[in-house]
Amino acid sequence: MRAAPAFLAFLALAGLLVAAAPARADWLQPDATYRDAQFLLRSALRDTVGHPDDPARLDSLGVALLRLARTDDAARIFRRVLEIKPGDDGAEAALGKLALFDGRVAEAESLLAQAGDDLETLRDLYAARLRNGDWAAAAKLAPDVNDAGRVALLEAMAADPPYAISGEPRTRLFWVRQYPVPLVRVRLNGQSVLMAIDTGAADMLLDPMWVSRAKVKTFTGQSLAFWTGSRFAVRTALIQRLEIGGVRIERVPAGIMSLHKWSIEANPHGEVIAGVIGLNLLRRFTASIDYKKNWLELAPLSEGAAALAGPDAARVPFQLWGESELMVQGSVGGSRKLGMVVQTAIPGCGFAAPSEVFDELGIKAGTVSRMVKGAGIWLQGRPWVGVTVPGIVVGPVARDRVAGWSNAMDSAELWRHGVRRDAVLSGDFFDKSRLTFDWAKRELAIER
């Protein structure tokens, strides 16, 4: 005889209760906000046991699981809620968020569009429309998510679609400089300029000096851009023409902010960096960032990652959170699972996090590194403290003694998107490796 749904749900909850017990990976004390999230999960579990068909209690349990990045468990709970109560806004919003994370953008938009007008839900819907290239619909929603400064740019993109690619189908561009961040020479509206490669920027970033010199089209609005672990106000712009090697891209969205002081850290005693090539552009190609041979390689999306990555490459699954924040899971020194956003252009860094995360991991700065301020004093108004991270494991890839920065990520970013993330994984982690983006499989292919 088949078990009743309520009994099956009870068994699932019992399994969650066991899984929620403290693990040896939590041997160091997490920060207060993480402990609060753990407490809410325990409370939600207690409230739900004996009430496996109560959608309100299940919603609370699902939210608590999602906050702690237990996404598979949360998805099961929210699917159960929709079985009991079809159309439940909380469950549809959560499942829409998870679909967005996993790249099922059409499914995400469908769920989120009918999940109510909660601000977090609208932000996810906005991100889904941006990822889907529905610029007109995103422009209409932008004021509701406090991004009205981006409306003029989005309307221009709707009128004349961006990222028109022509020229050579495949290009390889040697770096001008490999360390502390990869730098390449490109042509910005015909002007030869130096740019960094950063998977952590969404749209491109441009320094105002080169916006003027290259006569880049600008708009009056301002928006917030996530970069180097923090949020910065940028003016919106649209690059008429960008040439990377033999590839020509027309109508490239960008944000304008001063890069001069960051440039001193990223290219000391060298030419001022004009801009940053971000993930929204790289996603238009099958791309490899090769830290062994010091080049950037771009191929058409239709060729797939097999065109650039070898068959023996280590594979690391990733998700895209929000508009374009590339997330992986890993651990440090046997810690609990940590969510890490991949941002390749934090100077001289492989791992960055707020100080409370380093406190949890038991990693302290040495006497000398306490005096090191780094780029943070210029970018975020507070010093970054240099540390050495003893060991990082991300999927099948492990690195020892990785350079890190404490404070090079805002504490406010720990709970962005309503889900815990802990750190930035940056360029030094990929040293002497070839990093290829497999967009179809949603994996990083890493070769030593």
N, C-alpha and C positions, 0 to 999 in steps of 0.2 A: 504494500500500500504506500502511495506517495505521502511524504510528510506535508503537513499543512504549512502554508507560507509563513504564518506567524512563528511556527516552531523553527523553520529554517532561518528566519531572521534572528531568532533568539540565539541559535547556534553561532551565527555570524558575529553577533554582538559579544558572545562569550569568548570567541576567538580574539576579537579586538581587545577585550579586557585583559587577556593574557599578554597580548602583544604590547599593551600600554604599560606593563610593569617596567620599572627601571632596569636599564641594561648596563652592562659594564662599560659600554661606549660613552655613557654619561657620567664617568667617574669624576670629572671636574665640574665645578658649579657653573651652569650657564647664567646669563644675565637675567635681571628681574623680569623683563618682558617675556623671555622664553619660559621662565618658571611659571609666570602667569598663564601662558598658553597651555603648559602641561597641566596646571591645576584645572583650567576650564575643560580640558579633555577628560580628566578623571571625573569631574562633576557631571559632564554630559553623559559619560558612560553609566554612572550610577543612576542618573535620572531616567535613562532609556531602558535599563534592564527591567523586565517585567512589563514594558510598554512597547513592544516591537512594532506595533501598527500605529503609533502616534506620530503623524508627520511633523508636528512642531518639535517634538523631542529629537526625532531623527535629523531634522534640519540642523538643530543645534549641535548634534554630534558630528554631522558632516562638516560643518564650518570649523569646529575644533580640530578635526583631523586635517582639513585642508590647510589651516594656519600652520600646522607643523609639517607641511609638505608630504603628508601621507596620502598622496593623490589617488592611488589605487583603492585604498580603503574608503576614502571620501567618495569616489565615484560610485562604488557599490552601494553606499548608503543613499546617495542622492537618486540613483536609479530606483532604489526601493521606494523612496518617497514618491516618485512619479507613478509607480505602480499603484500606490495607495491613493494618491491625490494628483491626478493628471492636471498639468498646468500650474503646479506650485511654483511661484516666482523664485523662491530661494534655490530650489533644486535646479530649475532651468538656468538661472544665472551661474551657479557653480559649475554645472556640466558644460555650459557655454564657455566659461573661463578655461576649463580643462581641455576642451576641444581646441580652443585658441592656442594653448600651450603646445598641443601636439600637432599643430599645423592643419587641422581640419577646419579651415576658415569658413567655408560655406555653412557647415553644421553649426559652428560657433555663432555666426551672425544670425542664423535662424532661431537658435535658442535664446540668444540675448535680446533680440528684437521683441520678443514676447514676454520678457522676464521683469517688466516693470521699469521704473525710472529712478531706482537707487543710483547714487553717483558712481559707485564702484562698477555697477552693471553697465552704466552708460560709458564709462571709460573703456571697458572691455569691448563694447560694441563699436566705439570710435576706433580702437586699435584694429578690430576686425575689418572695418571698412577701409582703413588706411592700407592694411596688408593686401586687401582684395583689389586695391586700385580704384575703389569707388569714391573718387575725389569729391564729386558733387554731394553725395550723401554725407561724407565726412565733414564737408564745409558747413552743412546745415546743423550738424550735431556739435561742432566745435565750441560754440558759445556755452552749451550746456555742460561741458566738461572743463570750463575755464581755460579754453585755448582759442579765444576769439581772435587773437593776434595772428593766427595762422589762416584765417578765412580767405583773405585776398590771394595768398599763395595757392591754396587748394582750389579756389575758383579758376585761377589761371591754369592749373594743371588739368582741371576738368575740361576747359576750353581747348587746350592743346596738350595732349598727353605727354608726360615726361619720359625720360630714359629711352630716347630714340637711338638705337645702336647701329653703327655702320662701320665700314672699313674692314680690316683683317678679321677673319673669324676667330683667330687665336693669336695671342701675343704673350711675349715674355719680356719683362722689364727688370733689368738689374738695379739693385738698390744703390743709392748714392752713399748711404750709411746704414750699418746694421744695428749699432748699439749707441745709445740706450733704447731707441725705437727705430723700426724700419722706415727709411725715407726713400722716396722715389722722385724722379724728375718727370713732370707732366707738362702739358700745355693747357693753360686756362685762358679761353678766348684768344688763343694765339700766343699768349705770353708764357715763356718758360719759367716754371716755378717749382719749388720744392714742397712736397706734401708727405705727411705721415700716413701709415696704414693702420687703422684702428677698428677692430670689430665692435668696439664699445660705443662708437658714435653711431647714431641712426642716420640722419641725413648728413651730408658733408658739412664741415665747418670751414669758415673762411675768415682770415684776418682782414679787418677793415681797410688796411693799406692797399691790399691787393684787390679788394672789391672795387676801389676807386681806380686803380691803375688799369685793371682789365675790363672796366666798364660793365661789371656784372649787374644784371637787373635786380633791383631791390624793391621791397614792399615796406609799408609803414608799420606793420604789426610786429609784435614781439611774442615769442613763445619760450617755453622752458625745454632745454635739451639735457638729457642725461649723458654725462661724459666724465671719465676719470673718477667714478664713484660718487658724483654729486650732480646737482641740477644747476644749470646756468641759464640766465636770460640771454636769448639770441634774437637778432633781427632776422626776418625771413628774406630769402633771395632765391633767384632762379638763374643758374649758370647757363648761358646760351650754348657753350661748346666746351667740352673737356676731352682731351686726347691723352690716352694712357697707352704708350707704345703705338701700335698700329690701330688701336680701337678708338673710335670716335663716338662720344655720347653727347647728345643734345638735350637741352632742357633738364638740367640736373638740380633738384631742390637742395637748398643749403641754408645754414644758419650762420649769422655773422657775429663773431665775438673776438675780442683781443686775444691773440695767441702769442704775443711778443714775449712775455715773461716765461710762459711754458716752453717756448722755443729755446730759451737760454738753457733749460734743463735737458730738452730733447736733442738739441744740436749745439752743444757748448762751443763757443768760439767760431761758430759757422754761420752760414747764411740763415736769415730769418725764414721760418717755415710759413708758407702761405696758407696752408689748409690741411685738412684731415679727410681722408677717404673713408667713409663709414660703411656700415653693413647694408644699408638700403641699396647702395650701388653694387656692392660685392654680390648681393643676392641675385643680381641680374645675370650672373655668370657662374660657371663652375670655376672656382678660384682656389689657388694654392698659394700660401705664404711659406716660402722655403727658407728656413733659417740655416740650412746647411750650405746651399749654393747662393744664397743672398739674392733671390729674385722673387718677383710677383708674377704669377702665371694666370692668365685668364683664357677660358675656353667657352664656347657656347653651352648653354644649359642642356641642350639636346644631346651633347656628347656624354654627359654624366661624369661622376667622379672617377670611374674606371679609366678615363682618358688621362688623368693626372696622378692618381694614387696607385701604388703597387698592390698586388693581391695579398701581401703579407702585412699590410698596414694595420696597426692597432686601431680598433674602432671604439669610439666614445659616444654614446647617445647624447643628444642635446634636445632642448626645447627652446621655443621662442616665447618669451613673456612680453606682454604688452605689444607695442608696435614692432620692436626688433631687438629685444635684449636676449642674447644668446646664453642659455643657462645649462650648466652641467652639474653633476653630483660627484662629490669626492669626500675625502677625509684627510685629516692632518694628524700624524702620530697616533693613529688608532682611535681618533675621535669619533663622535657620532657623525652621521651623514650631514654634510654641509652643502648648501646650495651656493654655487659660484657663477657669477656673470663673467663672460670672457671678454676682456678689454685689453687689447694688445699694445696700447701706447701709453701706459703709465711708465715714466722713465725709470730704468734700473730696477725693475720689479717683476716678481713672478707671482706674488700673493699679497693682496691688500685687504684690510678689514678694519672695522671700528675697533677701538681699544678694548671694548668689552668682550669681543670675540677672542682676541689674543689673551685676555685674562682667563677666559674659560679654558683655552688650550694650554695655559701655563707657560706661554712664550713671553719672555721679558727681553727688553732691549739691553744691550751692553752699555758700559760707561761711556764709550766713545759715541755710540750711535744715538745716545740720548741728546747729544748736541747737534745732530744732523736734522736740518729742517726740510730739505728737499723742496720739490715743486709745490707742495701743499700750501706753503706760506703765501705763494703767489696766486694759486688757483682758488683755494677754499678759505683763506684767511686764518688758517691754523697750521701749526707745524705737523709734518709727517715724521714719525720716529722710525728709524731704520731697525729692522730685526732680521734674524736668520731663522727661517722655518725649517725644522729638522727633516721633515719628510712629508710629501704630499702624494696621495694616490687618487687618481681620477680614472675610473674604469680599469683597464689593464695597464695603464701608464703610471709609473712611479718616478719621483725625483727626490734626491737628497739635497739638503742644505740649499734651499732656494731663498734668494734675497726677497725681503718683504718690506712693506710700509704699514705701520700702525697709524690709524686715523685717516688713511687714504680712501675712505669710504664713509659717507655720512651715516650716522646711526639711524636717521629717518628712512634709509633705504633697506633696513633689516626687514621691514614688514610691507614693503611696496607690493602692490597687487594683492594684498591680503594673505600672503604666503611668506613664510620665513625664508630669507636668503641671507647668507652670512658673509660673503667675501667676493673679491674680484680675483680672477685668475688671469695673469698678465703675461707679457712676452717672454720673460726669463724662464718661465716654466717650459716653454716650447723651444728653448735654446738647442741648436744643433739638430732640429727636427724639421720635417716637412709637414705642414698642416694644410689638409685639403678639406673643403666643405662639401659633403654629400647631402645636398638638399632633398633629394628623393627619399633617402633612407633616414634622414635627420640624424646624421652621425658625423663626427670629426674623424677623419682618417689621419693618423699620426704615424710618421715613419722616422726612424732614427738613422 
